[in-house]
């Protein structure tokens, strides 16, 4: 998935965490809901001024919009977890306990 789509999905995720519709958020930041929809669907990049307004309306930092690694597909996430484990063999038991606690 390209960065534009990841950014859009992350904005949508943050909007939903704030219990806002596209119409409500569009009104808060003074853009049309259809324009926000195009951003969320990865068709358009938002302007920097729009990102600043979004961060204020969604009570987050601009950096939060670019924290979207968790939106990767499961295979990509598992591959990354395995890579992290290979690089940190001393942490395998600790990570196993964390995963087991979350899953069970």
C-alpha positions as CSV (number, residue, x, y, z in Angstrom):
1,X,0.0,0.0,0.0
2,X,1.4,3.4,-0.9
3,X,2.0,6.2,1.7
4,X,-0.9,8.2,0.5
5,X,-3.3,5.4,1.3
6,X,-1.6,4.8,4.7
7,X,-1.9,8.4,5.6
8,X,-5.6,8.5,4.6
9,X,-6.3,5.3,6.6
10,X,-4.5,6.8,9.7
11,X,-6.5,10.1,9.4
12,X,-9.7,8.0,9.2
13,X,-8.6,5.9,12.2
14,X,-7.9,9.0,14.3
15,X,-11.2,10.6,13.2
16,X,-13.1,7.5,14.4
17,X,-11.2,7.4,17.7
18,X,-12.6,10.9,18.2
19,X,-16.1,9.8,17.4
20,X,-16.4,12.2,14.5
21,X,-18.1,11.8,11.1
22,X,-16.5,13.2,8.0
23,X,-19.1,15.9,8.0
24,X,-18.3,16.9,11.6
25,X,-14.5,16.9,11.0
26,X,-14.9,18.7,7.7
27,X,-16.8,21.4,9.4
28,X,-14.2,21.7,12.2
29,X,-11.4,22.2,9.7
30,X,-13.4,24.0,7.1
31,X,-13.1,21.6,4.2
32,X,-15.8,19.7,2.3
33,X,-16.6,16.2,3.6
34,X,-16.0,14.9,0.0
35,X,-12.5,16.4,0.1
36,X,-11.9,14.7,3.5
37,X,-13.2,11.5,2.0
38,X,-10.7,11.8,-0.9
39,X,-7.9,12.2,1.6
40,X,-9.0,9.3,3.8
41,X,-9.3,7.0,0.7
42,X,-5.8,7.9,-0.4
43,X,-6.8,9.8,-3.6
44,X,-5.3,13.1,-2.4
45,X,-2.6,14.3,-0.1
46,X,-3.8,17.0,2.4
47,X,-2.1,20.4,2.3
48,X,0.2,21.1,5.2
49,X,-2.3,23.7,6.5
50,X,-5.0,20.9,6.5
51,X,-2.7,18.6,8.4
52,X,-2.2,21.3,11.0
53,X,-6.0,21.8,11.3
54,X,-6.5,18.1,11.5
55,X,-4.0,17.7,14.3
56,X,-5.8,20.4,16.3
57,X,-9.2,19.0,15.7
58,X,-8.2,15.4,16.5
59,X,-6.0,16.4,19.5
60,X,-2.9,14.7,18.2
61,X,0.5,15.7,16.9
62,X,1.4,15.9,13.2
63,X,3.8,13.0,13.8
64,X,0.8,10.9,14.8
65,X,-0.5,11.0,11.3
66,X,2.6,9.2,10.0
67,X,2.6,6.4,12.6
68,X,0.9,3.9,10.4
69,X,3.1,0.8,10.5
70,X,0.3,-1.1,12.3
71,X,-1.9,-0.7,9.2
72,X,0.3,-3.1,7.2
73,X,-1.2,-6.4,6.3
74,X,-0.7,-9.4,8.7
75,X,2.1,-11.0,6.7
76,X,4.1,-7.7,6.7
77,X,3.6,-7.3,10.5
78,X,4.6,-10.9,11.2
79,X,7.7,-10.5,9.0
80,X,8.6,-7.3,10.9
81,X,8.1,-9.0,14.3
82,X,10.3,-11.9,13.2
83,X,13.0,-9.4,12.1
84,X,12.8,-7.6,15.5
85,X,13.1,-10.9,17.3
86,X,16.1,-11.9,15.2
87,X,17.8,-8.6,16.1
88,X,16.9,-9.0,19.8
89,X,17.3,-12.7,20.8
90,X,17.7,-11.7,24.4
91,X,14.1,-10.3,24.4
92,X,12.4,-13.4,22.9
93,X,11.1,-14.8,26.2
94,X,9.9,-11.4,27.4
95,X,8.1,-10.8,24.2
96,X,6.6,-14.2,24.3
97,X,5.1,-13.6,27.7
98,X,3.7,-10.3,26.5
99,X,2.1,-11.9,23.5
100,X,0.7,-14.8,25.5
101,X,-0.8,-12.3,28.0
102,X,-2.5,-10.3,25.3
103,X,-3.8,-13.3,23.3
104,X,-4.9,-15.6,26.1
